[in-house]
């Protein structure tokens, strides 16, 4: 993405980024399954894991080891993907140790595995991680939250549109990410 990219698409990509979408879904599932008090603990754990990943990427940007925060260059994605997966493993361990609700654990596990699958595909072909998270959230939101999950389904076409408009991905790359995310949500949560 360059500074010459269209403003609305950039805004959508930034507002509906993977961290925001997954955190929103995770928070709603935590509140619906654990109640407000315990949900605060679970949300703090997730935010800590997300902050660790974001901090690592910001550090890599500062050291000029990645071109942008969303790591657009496929060749730059391997080590950040490993850091992301390590954060998922740490979050899963914390959820298991804190006796988190099963649905919250499975939501996190399925998103971690979907992320790993998309990261593996991206070593050979550039699938959209933004769309993988949005596709996962759309399926998981409907399965775990019912009608409230529609908000994630409505966000999905906006994410696809923004990634294509910004020329970050082709239609096939966005659809591959979307399908991968949705499939892993369905496999673990249905």
PyMOL commands that set and color helices and strands:
alter all, ss='L'
color gray80, all
select helices_A, chain A and resi 7-15+18-62+74-97+102-122+129-165+171-189
alter helices_A, ss='H'
color red, helices_A
deselect
rebuild
show_as cartoon
